């Protein structure tokens, strides 16, 4: 094996042994240790101070410690007398001093010395004691330029070692400097005792409370009084998850690491480590962290329990739509389920769902928070049709998997069926054609009455299917006496929507006239029949719709603070407008509103049309009624639904930040005409996903009782540059009289 390969193998073996030793140390109690410092040799410099008791007049320093080539060729740390100086007083000296760090002491020193000494000059190597005294361990008074070893131990430990070039005569005498004198040392090794183990700390997201998943940061920190911190080690259930080596002044000498400075490492330092939880089971685990100084002293924090969960909940059990999954005509669905067992993992914290439907409809991804939640309510779809609701669960650790979703059908039909009598009906049978595009015709009935009679007579009717979404109401033609008879068809679809008509397909009244026989004059004057007290009254029709912006419909959604208009027309049975008639408009606010039901009056124009402005406010139901009079029957329009979106604002700061930093989010939910819910208003912070152009949830929070909310979100995984659009959405809630509404988006730029 070559020298290079042997060196590499040695380094690897030493590193492995050291790591094992560190692990064993971390497992024990806090304790102190020793370490060695190499000086001037082995490509190491000299961490020493030089001083001259003559004020620099008689001596000078010289140090050369090679960093390349032969590590000892010419290496020296010297004190020399200055050329041209005649004498130096007795007891005066120059010295090099190696000082142990605070909290430590030197227990041994070994090295090489040599000198040139004349006329009473002396080299003395010794220990400086804690009281400021000096005790020589090696002394010479004559020239000896041969390199010689010296070694000494100390008990108790001493704070410093000095190499002195001294005039070893009485203070009243002097030493001649005509012949230059000098003292030299090199290849020094100090053994330093460190009596104080370090202290340790652990913080960061991974060490905090709550549930943890994925990879989270830990901040390991420590403080030392002696040699300084060399390693930080963190374990989970006794298994090492992180080992950080701090920067220290050291060199590999003779197969072992030695310090190259008396204080080799920082006394206080911290580092970010990473807690990778994916390889640990769900549930509680013991987190332990230790700091190891250069002398091998160990200090640990008390173990703490953290909770890990990296697995998404299983699919919801026994999912169901409240009231069964048949057709309904109220756009308000509730879904319930049973939660799967989580075992030692984190509990269910909420549910996500999304609704898809015909025409490529893809609703927003929504989230409902709540510990062990087992239901969601007030789910709406945009229009009549069959929709699919995908539902999956999220746990308290933030795990969720759309792949576990269950799918439930939502069948909504608020569109009444269509019905009309044929233009040319058969003589022996009464028919009405019926169609419904969604839930389909479900039942119906045919009626007739004489025009001058109020009461309708029911005919034996059957519903006969004629195709998908189409049918006929069929009944035998009744025996009719003299006079004019009108016919009515009433139809209900599978969702319960109903329609009633007396018209043919061409818009004319379905009526049959039976003429009496020709008039025959009578010889006696006929008796004049007195008019009936209750003369028959004409039927009326009332049409109405809501209008806001360019939209015109029976159910309308407008922005917060926007007004709407109610428009319509009052006609007689033939479709002619009835002008100058008084109508009553009743407004019933949604549950949770502070205002009560109110009514207003309006009068139809010359052609029977009317218009009424609906002031801004909460969501409400609007009904219009004509009370009849002047030979006209009353008429009433079924309730119209006016939904008002929630008003909400959003601010973000800062708008430009880096990965790992958090953005502060704040805003306010407007609540005109409604109190903020007792627990605060539920608000979702969402971001726009570029790939799908859909708003996705980031977090869910609640406002205070004034509608103000505050939240923080930390961007952890953004690399490069990203432009992120955020918005706040006030979600639907029980007794909140507004539809979901979103703030204008704000843009945040994140760079990784």
C-alpha positions in Angstrom: 0.0 0.0 0.0 1.3 3.5 -0.9 2.0 6.1 1.7 -0.9 8.3 0.5 -3.4 5.4 0.7 -2.1 4.4 4.2 -2.6 8.0 5.3 -6.2 8.1 4.0 -7.0 4.8 5.7 -5.6 6.1 8.9 -7.6 9.3 8.8 -10.9 7.3 8.0 -10.2 4.9 10.9 -9.5 7.8 13.3 -12.6 9.7 12.2 -14.8 6.6 12.7 -13.3 6.0 16.2 -13.8 9.6 17.1 -17.4 9.6 16.0 -18.1 6.4 18.1 -16.4 8.0 21.1 -18.5 11.2 20.7 -21.7 9.1 20.6 -20.7 7.2 23.8 -19.8 10.5 25.5 -23.2 12.0 24.6 -25.0 9.0 26.1 -23.3 9.6 29.6 -23.6 12.3 32.2 -21.9 15.7 31.7 -18.2 15.6 32.5 -14.9 17.4 31.8 -11.6 16.2 30.1 -8.2 17.1 28.7 -6.8 18.1 25.4 -3.3 18.7 23.9 -2.0 21.8 22.1 0.8 21.6 19.5 3.0 24.6 18.9 5.8 25.6 16.4 6.1 22.4 14.4 4.0 20.0 12.4 3.1 23.0 10.2 1.6 24.8 13.3 2.3 28.3 14.5 2.9 29.7 17.9 -0.1 30.9 20.0 2.0 32.9 22.5 2.6 36.4 23.6 6.1 38.1 24.0 7.1 40.7 26.5 10.4 42.5 27.6 10.8 43.8 31.1 13.3 46.4 29.8 10.6 48.0 27.7 12.0 46.6 24.4 15.4 48.3 24.8 17.6 45.2 25.3 15.7 42.2 23.8 13.9 41.3 20.6 11.6 38.4 19.6 12.0 36.0 16.6 9.6 33.2 15.7 9.6 31.0 12.6 7.2 28.1 12.4 7.0 26.6 8.8 3.7 25.9 7.1 5.2 24.0 4.1 8.2 21.9 3.3 9.9 20.3 6.3 7.7 21.1 9.3 10.7 21.4 11.6 13.4 22.8 9.3 14.5 26.0 11.0 11.4 26.1 13.3 12.0 28.2 16.4 10.5 30.6 18.9 13.3 32.8 20.2 14.2 35.7 22.5 17.4 37.5 21.5 19.5 40.3 23.0 19.7 43.4 20.7 22.9 44.1 18.9 24.8 47.2 19.9 23.5 47.1 23.5 26.3 47.1 26.2 24.7 45.6 29.2 21.4 44.6 30.8 20.6 44.9 34.5 20.3 41.8 36.6 16.8 40.1 37.0 15.7 41.7 33.7 14.3 39.3 31.1 12.3 38.8 27.9 9.8 35.9 27.7 7.4 34.0 25.5 4.2 33.0 27.4 1.6 30.3 26.6 -1.6 31.1 28.5 -4.2 28.4 29.2 -7.9 29.5 28.5 -10.1 30.6 31.4 -11.4 27.7 33.4 -8.5 25.4 32.4 -5.0 24.7 33.5 -1.8 23.2 32.0 -0.9 19.8 33.5 2.0 18.9 31.3 4.4 20.4 28.8 7.1 18.8 26.6 9.2 20.2 23.8 12.7 21.0 22.5 15.1 23.7 23.7 18.5 25.1 22.9 20.4 28.4 23.6 23.5 30.6 23.3 24.3 32.2 26.7 27.1 34.5 27.7 28.2 36.5 30.9 25.4 35.4 33.3 22.6 35.1 30.7 20.2 32.2 31.4 17.3 30.4 29.7 14.6 29.3 32.1 11.4 27.4 31.1 8.9 27.3 33.9 5.3 27.5 35.2 3.6 30.7 36.1 1.4 30.0 39.1 -2.0 31.4 40.0 -0.4 34.0 42.3 1.8 35.5 39.6 5.0 33.6 40.7 7.3 31.7 38.4 8.8 28.2 39.0 11.5 27.0 36.6 11.3 23.4 35.3 14.3 23.7 33.0 17.3 26.1 33.4 20.6 26.6 31.6 23.4 29.1 32.0 25.9 28.1 29.3 25.7 27.8 25.5 24.3 24.5 24.2 23.0 24.6 20.6 22.2 20.9 20.5 18.4 20.3 20.3 17.4 18.7 23.6 14.0 17.4 24.9 12.4 18.6 28.1 9.2 17.5 29.8 7.4 18.3 33.1 4.0 17.7 34.7 2.0 19.8 37.1 -0.4 19.0 39.9 -2.3 21.1 40.4 -2.5 22.5 37.0 -0.8 25.9 36.2 -2.3 28.8 34.2 0.7 29.4 31.9 4.1 28.3 30.7 6.9 30.8 30.0 10.3 30.6 28.2 12.5 33.4 29.6 15.9 34.8 28.5 17.2 36.3 31.8 20.2 38.2 33.2 20.6 35.8 36.1 22.5 38.2 38.3 21.5 40.3 41.3 19.4 43.4 40.5 22.4 45.6 41.4 24.6 43.8 38.9 24.5 43.6 35.1 25.2 41.1 32.2 27.4 42.1 29.2 25.7 41.9 25.8 28.8 42.2 23.7 28.5 38.5 22.8 24.8 37.9 21.6 22.7 35.6 23.7 19.5 33.9 22.8 17.0 31.2 23.9 14.9 29.0 21.6 12.1 26.4 21.9 10.1 24.4 19.4 7.9 21.3 19.0 5.9 22.2 22.1 3.0 20.1 23.3 0.8 21.3 26.2 -1.7 19.1 28.0 -4.6 21.2 29.2 -7.1 20.1 31.8 -10.7 21.4 31.2 -12.7 21.1 34.4 -16.0 22.6 33.1 -18.3 20.7 30.8 -20.3 22.8 28.4 -24.0 23.7 28.6 -26.4 22.8 25.8 -29.7 24.0 24.4 -32.1 22.9 21.7 -34.7 25.0 20.0 -36.3 25.5 16.6 -39.4 24.2 14.9 -38.4 20.6 15.2 -38.1 20.9 19.0 -41.3 22.7 19.5 -44.7 21.4 20.7 -47.4 20.0 18.5 -47.0 17.4 15.8 -44.1 17.1 13.4 -43.7 15.7 9.9 -41.2 15.7 7.1 -37.9 17.5 7.7 -37.9 20.4 10.2 -35.1 22.6 11.5 -33.5 22.3 14.9 -31.2 24.9 16.5 -28.6 23.3 18.7 -26.6 25.8 20.8 -24.0 25.7 23.6 -21.7 27.6 25.9 -18.3 26.6 27.3 -15.9 28.0 29.8 -12.8 26.1 28.8 -11.6 24.7 25.4 -14.6 25.7 23.4 -17.3 23.7 21.6 -16.3 21.1 19.0 -19.4 19.0 18.3 -23.2 19.2 18.6 -25.0 15.9 18.5 -28.8 15.3 18.5 -30.5 11.9 18.9 -34.1 10.7 18.6 -34.9 7.6 20.7 -31.2 7.1 21.1 -30.4 7.1 17.4 -28.3 9.9 16.1 -30.1 12.2 13.7 -27.5 15.0 13.5 -23.8 15.5 14.3 -22.3 18.9 13.6 -18.6 19.6 13.9 -17.9 23.2 14.7 -14.9 25.0 13.2 -11.8 24.6 15.5 -8.1 25.2 15.2 -6.7 21.7 15.1 -4.3 19.4 13.3 -3.9 15.6 12.9 -0.6 14.8 14.6 0.7 11.3 15.3 -2.7 9.8 14.6 -4.6 12.1 17.0 -6.2 15.5 16.8 -4.4 18.3 18.6 -5.3 21.9 19.1 -3.2 24.5 17.3 -4.3 27.3 19.6 -4.6 27.3 23.4 -8.3 28.1 23.0 -9.1 26.1 19.8 -12.9 26.5 19.5 -15.6 29.1 20.1 -17.0 29.4 23.6 -20.5 30.1 22.4 -22.0 28.9 19.1 -25.2 27.6 17.6 -26.0 25.6 14.5 -29.0 24.5 12.5 -29.6 20.8 12.3 -32.4 19.0 10.6 -34.9 16.6 12.1 -35.8 14.0 9.5 -39.0 12.4 10.8 -39.8 10.1 7.9 -37.8 7.2 9.2 -39.6 7.2 12.6 -43.0 5.8 13.4 -46.0 7.9 14.2 -46.4 8.8 17.9 -44.2 10.1 20.8 -40.4 10.0 20.6 -37.6 11.2 22.9 -35.4 14.1 21.6 -32.0 14.5 23.1 -29.2 17.0 22.3 -25.6 17.3 23.7 -22.6 19.7 23.2 -19.1 18.3 23.3 -16.1 20.6 23.9 -12.5 20.0 22.5 -11.4 18.3 25.8 -14.2 15.8 25.4 -16.4 17.3 28.0 -20.1 16.7 27.5 -23.2 18.7 28.4 -26.7 17.7 27.5 -30.2 19.1 27.7 -32.9 17.1 29.4 -34.7 14.7 27.0 -38.0 16.1 25.7 -40.9 14.3 24.1 -41.9 15.2 20.5 -44.7 13.8 18.5 -44.3 12.6 14.9 -46.9 11.9 12.2 -46.0 11.5 8.5 -49.0 9.5 7.3 -52.2 10.9 5.9 -55.5 9.7 7.4 -57.3 6.9 5.7 -60.5 7.6 3.7 -63.6 8.7 5.5 -65.8 5.9 6.7 -69.5 5.6 5.9 -69.8 8.9 3.9 -73.3 10.1 3.3 -75.3 13.1 2.1 -77.8 14.4 4.7 -81.3 13.6 3.6 -80.2 10.9 1.2 -78.5 11.4 -2.1 -81.7 12.0 -4.2 -82.6 15.2 -6.1 -83.3 18.3 -4.1 -84.4 21.8 -5.0 -82.6 23.7 -2.3 -78.9 24.5 -3.0 -77.6 23.6 0.4 -76.0 20.1 1.0 -74.6 18.7 4.2 -72.2 15.7 4.2 -71.4 13.4 7.2 -68.9 10.6 7.7 -67.1 8.6 10.4 -63.4 9.1 11.0 -60.9 6.3 10.8 -58.9 5.3 13.8 -55.6 7.3 14.0 -54.0 5.1 16.7 -50.9 6.9 18.1 -50.9 9.4 15.2 -52.3 12.9 15.4 -56.1 13.3 15.5 -58.2 14.4 12.6 -58.1 18.2 12.4 -60.4 18.9 9.4 -61.6 17.9 6.0 -60.9 19.1 2.4 -63.4 18.8 -0.4 -63.9 20.0 -4.0 -67.0 19.8 -6.2 -66.9 19.0 -9.9 -69.8 18.9 -12.3 -71.1 19.3 -15.8 -69.6 21.6 -18.4 -66.1 21.2 -16.9 -67.1 22.9 -13.7 -64.3 22.6 -11.1 -65.0 24.4 -7.8 -62.5 25.8 -5.4 -60.7 23.4 -3.1 -62.2 24.1 0.4 -61.2 23.3 3.9 -63.2 22.9 7.1 -61.2 22.9 10.3 -62.3 21.2 13.5 -60.9 18.6 15.9 -62.4 15.2 15.0 -64.7 16.9 12.5 -67.3 14.5 11.0 -69.5 16.7 8.9 -69.5 19.7 6.6 -72.5 21.8 5.8 -73.8 24.5 3.4 -72.1 23.0 0.3 -73.5 24.7 -2.8 -73.3 24.0 -6.5 -73.5 26.7 -9.2 -76.6 25.5 -11.2 -78.9 22.6 -11.6 -77.3 19.2 -12.5 -75.5 16.2 -11.0 -72.2 17.1 -9.3 -69.5 15.0 -7.5 -68.1 16.0 -4.2 -64.6 14.6 -3.4 -63.8 14.5 0.3 -60.7 13.6 2.2 -59.3 14.2 5.7 -56.4 16.1 7.1 -54.8 15.4 10.5 -53.3 17.8 13.1 -49.8 17.3 11.8 -50.9 18.6 8.4 -50.9 15.2 6.5 -53.5 14.7 3.8 -53.8 12.6 0.7 -56.3 13.4 -2.1 -55.9 9.7 -3.2 -57.9 8.7 -0.1 -60.9 10.8 -1.2 -64.4 9.4 -1.3 -66.9 10.6 -3.9 -70.5 11.5 -3.2 -73.2 12.6 -5.7 -74.9 16.0 -5.3 -78.2 16.2 -7.3 -79.6 19.7 -7.5 -82.5 20.9 -9.5 -84.2 24.2 -8.9 -85.6 24.6 -12.4 -89.4 23.9 -12.6 -90.5 21.5 -15.3 -92.1 22.8 -18.5 -95.7 21.9 -19.4 -98.1 22.9 -22.2 -101.3 21.6 -23.8 -101.0 20.7 -27.4 -102.3 23.2 -30.0 -104.6 20.6 -31.6 -105.6 18.2 -28.8 -107.6 15.0 -29.6 -111.4 15.2 -28.9 -111.6 12.2 -26.7 -108.5 12.6 -24.6 -106.9 15.5 -22.6 -103.1 15.7 -22.8 -100.4 18.0 -21.6 -96.8 17.6 -22.8 -94.2 17.7 -19.9 -90.4 18.0 -20.0 -87.6 18.4 -17.3 -83.9 18.4 -18.2 -82.6 17.4 -14.8 -84.6 15.4 -12.2 -87.3 14.5 -14.8 -91.1 14.6 -14.6 -92.2 12.7 -11.4 -96.0 13.4 -11.0 -98.8 15.5 -12.3 -102.5 16.2 -12.4 -105.0 17.6 -14.9 -108.0 19.8 -13.8 -110.9 21.7 -15.4 -113.6 24.1 -14.4 -116.3 26.2 -16.0 -115.1 29.7 -16.6 -117.7 31.2 -14.2 -116.9 28.7 -11.4 -114.0 29.1 -9.0 -113.6 25.4 -8.0 -111.4 23.1 -10.1 -112.4 19.6 -10.8 -109.6 16.9 -10.7 -109.4 14.4 -13.5 -108.1 10.8 -13.3 -104.6 11.5 -14.6 -101.7 9.3 -15.4 -98.1 10.2 -16.3 -96.8 8.5 -19.4 -93.1 8.6 -20.2 -92.3 9.6 -23.8 -88.5 9.8 -23.7 -85.5 11.0 -21.5 -86.8 13.9 -19.5 -90.1 13.9 -21.3 -93.6 12.7 -20.5 -97.3 13.3 -21.0 -100.1 13.9 -18.6 -103.1 12.0 -19.9 -106.8 12.0 -18.8 -110.1 11.2 -20.5 -112.0 14.2 -21.7 -114.9 14.9 -19.2 -118.5 15.3 -20.2 -119.0 19.0 -20.6 -122.2 21.0 -20.5 -122.9 24.3 -22.1 -120.4 27.1 -21.5 -116.7 27.8 -21.6 -114.3 25.5 -19.8 -110.7 26.0 -19.0 -108.1 23.3 -18.2 -105.0 23.3 -16.0 -102.0 21.0 -15.7 -99.9 20.8 -12.6 -96.5 19.0 -12.8 -93.8 18.2 -10.2 -90.3 17.0 -11.1 -88.1 14.6 -9.1 -86.7 17.4 -7.0 -90.1 18.8 -6.0 -90.2 21.8 -8.3 -93.7 22.4 -9.6 -95.3 24.3 -12.5 -98.9 25.0 -13.3 -100.2 26.1 -16.7 -103.5 26.7 -18.5 -101.8 27.5 -21.8 -101.3 25.7 -25.0 -97.9 25.4 -26.7 -98.7 28.5 -28.8 -99.4 30.6 -25.7 -103.2 30.6 -26.0 -105.6 29.6 -23.3 -106.5 25.9 -23.1 -110.3 26.4 -23.2 -113.2 24.6 -24.7 -116.5 26.3 -25.5 -119.8 24.4 -25.6 -122.5 26.5 -27.3 -126.2 26.2 -26.1 -128.8 25.2 -28.7 -130.3 28.1 -30.8 -132.5 30.6 -29.1 -136.3 29.9 -29.4 -138.6 32.8 -28.6 -141.1 32.1 -25.7 -144.6 33.2 -25.4 -144.2 34.2 -21.8 -141.7 36.8 -20.7 -138.7 35.1 -19.3 -137.7 35.6 -15.7 -134.6 37.7 -15.2 -132.1 36.0 -13.0 -130.6 38.3 -10.4 -126.8 38.6 -10.7 -124.8 36.5 -8.3 -123.4 38.2 -5.2 -120.0 36.8 -5.9 -119.3 37.4 -9.6 -116.3 35.4 -11.0 -112.9 37.2 -11.0 -110.2 37.1 -13.7 -107.0 35.3 -13.1 -103.7 37.2 -13.0 -100.0 36.3 -13.5 -97.1 37.8 -11.7 -93.6 37.5 -13.2 -90.5 38.8 -11.3 -86.7 38.4 -11.5 -83.6 39.9 -9.8 -81.0 42.0 -11.7 -77.5 43.0 -10.8 -74.9 44.2 -13.3 -75.7 42.3 -16.5 -77.1 39.2 -14.7 -80.8 38.5 -14.7 -82.2 35.5 -12.9 -84.3 34.0 -10.1 -81.3 33.5 -7.9 -78.6 36.2 -8.0 -75.2 36.7 -6.2 -73.8 40.3 -5.9 -70.6 41.7 -4.4 -70.6 43.0 -0.8 -72.1 46.5 -0.6 -73.7 46.3 -4.1 -77.3 47.1 -4.8 -79.7 45.0 -6.9 -83.0 45.5 -8.6 -86.3 43.7 -8.6 -88.1 43.8 -12.0 -91.2 42.1 -13.3 -94.7 42.4 -14.8 -98.3 41.8 -13.8 -100.6 40.4 -16.5 -104.1 39.0 -16.9 -104.8 35.5 -18.1 -104.4 36.6 -21.7 -101.0 38.1 -21.1 -102.1 41.8 -21.2 -100.3 44.1 -18.8 -102.2 45.4 -15.8 -101.2 48.9 -15.0 -101.7 51.0 -11.8 -101.8 47.9 -9.6 -100.2 48.0 -6.1 -97.7 45.2 -5.4 -96.2 44.3 -2.0 -92.5 43.3 -1.8 -91.4 41.4 1.3 -87.6 41.0 2.1 -86.6 38.2 4.6 -82.9 38.4 5.6 -80.9 35.2 6.0 -80.3 33.7 9.4 -77.9 35.6 11.5 -78.7 39.1 10.2 -79.5 41.8 12.7 -82.3 43.3 10.6 -85.8 41.9 10.5 -88.1 41.2 7.6 -89.4 44.3 5.9 -92.0 45.1 3.2 -92.3 47.8 0.5 -94.9 48.7 -2.0 -94.6 49.5 -5.7 -97.1 50.3 -8.4 -97.1 48.8 -11.9 -96.7 51.0 -14.9 -99.0 51.4 -17.9 -98.0 48.0 -19.4 -98.0 46.2 -16.0 -94.2 46.4 -15.5 -92.6 47.4 -12.2 -89.1 48.0 -10.8 -87.8 48.3 -7.3 -84.2 49.1 -6.1 -82.9 46.6 -3.4 -80.5 48.5 -1.1 -77.1 46.9 -0.1 -77.3 44.5 2.8 -77.1 40.9 3.8 -78.3 37.9 1.7 -82.1 37.7 1.7 -85.2 36.1 0.1 -87.6 38.4 -1.9 -91.3 37.7 -2.4 -93.7 39.7 -4.6 -97.5 39.6 -4.2 -100.6 41.1 -5.8 -103.5 41.1 -3.4 -106.2 41.2 -6.1 -109.3 43.4 -6.2 -111.3 45.2 -8.9 -112.4 41.8 -10.4 -108.9 40.4 -10.4 -107.6 37.3 -8.4 -104.5 37.6 -6.3 -101.1 36.4 -7.6 -97.8 35.7 -5.8 -94.3 35.1 -7.1 -92.3 32.3 -5.3 -89.4 33.6 -3.3 -86.3 34.9 -5.2 -82.9 34.4 -3.7 -80.5 37.3 -3.4 -77.1 36.3 -2.2 -74.5 38.9 -1.1 -70.8 37.9 -1.0 -68.8 38.6 2.2 -66.6 41.7 2.2 -63.0 41.0 3.2 -59.6 42.8 2.9 -56.1 41.4 3.0 -52.7 43.0 3.6 -49.3 41.3 3.5 -45.9 42.4 4.8 -43.2 42.2 3.7 -44.0 41.8 0.0 -40.5 40.6 -0.9 -38.7 38.0 1.3 -36.4 35.0 1.1 -37.0 31.3 1.6 -37.4 30.5 5.3 -38.8 33.9 6.2 -42.5 34.4 7.1 -45.0 36.8 5.6 -47.4 38.6 8.0 -51.0 38.6 6.8 -53.8 40.7 8.2 -57.2 42.0 7.2 -60.8 42.5 8.2 -64.1 40.9 7.5 -66.9 43.4 6.9 -70.0 42.7 8.9 -72.6 45.4 8.1 -76.0 44.2 9.3 -74.6 41.0 11.0 -72.6 40.2 14.2 -69.3 38.4 13.9 -69.7 34.8 15.1 -69.0 34.1 18.7 -65.8 32.1 17.9 -64.7 34.6 15.3 -65.3 34.6 11.5 -63.7 31.7 9.7 -61.2 32.9 7.1 -59.1 30.9 4.6 -55.8 32.2 3.1 -55.5 30.9 -0.5 -52.8 31.0 -3.2 -53.3 30.8 -7.0 -51.8 27.6 -8.4 -50.3 28.5 -11.7 -50.5 25.0 -13.2 -54.3 24.7 -12.7 -55.2 28.4 -12.3 -57.1 27.4 -9.2 -57.0 29.0 -5.7 -55.7 26.5 -3.2 -55.8 26.9 0.6 -52.7 27.8 2.6 -54.1 28.1 6.1 -57.4 28.7 7.9 -57.8 31.1 10.8 -60.5 33.0 12.7 -61.0 36.7 13.2 -61.6 38.5 16.5 -64.9 40.0 17.5 -64.2 43.1 15.4 -63.7 41.0 12.3 -59.9 41.6 12.2 -57.6 38.6 11.6 -53.8 38.1 11.8 -51.7 35.1 10.5 -48.2 34.2 9.5 -46.9 31.9 6.8 -43.3 30.8 6.4 -42.1 29.9 2.9 -39.8 26.9 3.4 -39.4 25.1 0.1 -39.2 27.9 -2.5 -36.1 27.7 -4.7 -35.1 30.3 -7.3 -37.6 33.2 -7.6 -41.4 32.8 -7.3 -44.2 35.3 -7.6 -47.1 34.2 -5.3 -50.6 35.6 -5.4 -52.6 35.4 -2.1 -56.1 36.2 -1.2 -58.4 35.9 1.9 -61.8 34.2 1.6 -64.5 34.5 4.2 -66.0 31.0 4.3 -69.7 30.0 4.6 -70.8 29.4 8.2 -74.0 28.7 10.1 -75.8 31.9 11.0 -73.5 34.0 8.8 -75.9 35.9 6.4 -73.4 36.3 3.6 -72.2 34.0 0.8 -68.4 33.2 0.6 -66.4 36.2 -0.6 -62.7 36.9 -1.4 -60.4 39.9 -1.1 -58.5 41.4 -4.0 -55.3 39.4 -4.4 -51.9 40.6 -3.1 -48.6 39.6 -4.7 -45.6 38.3 -2.7 -42.2 37.7 -4.2 -40.0 35.0 -2.7 -36.4 34.2 -3.6 -34.6 31.1 -2.5 
